């Protein structure tokens, strides 16, 4: 395995990287909702579970988008910087 020469450009420009950060945020929010007491916002435990499930589903969609973006040529060649 070898690190590409223009790794900084790849991190800044690649959609697969951007989408993975978004997916990570949604999954992190989903996991964090479990630690919020249900009565804190006047929401029932069922509603909090449903909100967590929605964030998880959105995270799953972005994870699938990462897979698609990873195999598409994003125009970041090894010669660009």
C-alpha positions in Angstrom: 0.0 0.0 0.0 1.4 3.4 -0.9 0.2 6.9 0.0 -0.6 9.0 -3.1 1.6 12.0 -3.7 -1.2 14.5 -3.7 -3.0 13.3 -0.6 -3.7 16.9 0.6 -5.5 17.6 -2.7 -7.5 14.4 -2.4 -8.6 15.2 1.2 -9.7 18.7 0.1 -11.4 17.9 -3.2 -12.7 14.3 -3.2 -16.4 13.9 -2.7 -15.9 10.5 -1.2 -14.0 12.1 1.7 -16.6 14.8 2.1 -19.5 12.4 2.1 -17.8 10.1 4.6 -17.5 13.1 7.0 -21.2 13.8 6.6 -22.1 10.1 7.1 -19.9 10.0 10.2 -21.7 13.1 11.6 -25.2 11.5 11.1 -24.1 8.2 12.7 -22.5 10.1 15.5 -25.7 12.0 16.2 -27.7 8.7 16.0 -25.4 7.2 18.7 -25.4 10.4 20.8 -29.2 10.6 20.9 -29.2 7.5 23.1 -27.5 9.4 25.8 -30.1 12.2 25.9 -32.8 11.7 28.5 -36.1 11.4 26.8 -37.9 13.8 29.1 -35.3 16.6 28.6 -37.1 18.0 25.6 -40.5 16.7 26.5 -40.3 13.9 24.0 -41.3 10.3 24.6 -38.7 7.5 24.5 -40.4 6.2 21.4 -40.0 9.6 19.6 -36.3 9.7 20.6 -35.8 6.2 19.2 -37.5 7.2 16.0 -35.4 10.3 15.6 -32.3 8.2 16.2 -33.5 5.7 13.5 -34.0 8.6 11.0 -30.5 9.9 11.6 -29.2 6.3 11.2 -31.1 5.9 7.9 -29.7 9.2 6.6 -26.2 8.1 7.6 -26.8 4.8 5.7 -27.7 6.8 2.6 -24.6 8.9 2.8 -22.5 5.7 3.4 -23.9 4.3 0.2 -23.1 7.5 -1.6 -19.5 7.3 -0.3 -19.2 3.9 -2.0 -20.5 5.2 -5.3 -18.3 8.4 -5.1 -15.3 6.3 -4.4 -15.4 4.4 -7.7 -16.2 7.4 -9.9 -13.4 9.4 -11.3 -13.4 12.7 -9.3 -10.9 14.5 -11.5 -8.1 14.4 -9.0 -5.1 12.9 -10.9 -1.8 12.0 -9.3 -0.1 14.9 -11.2 -2.4 17.6 -9.8 -1.7 19.4 -6.5 
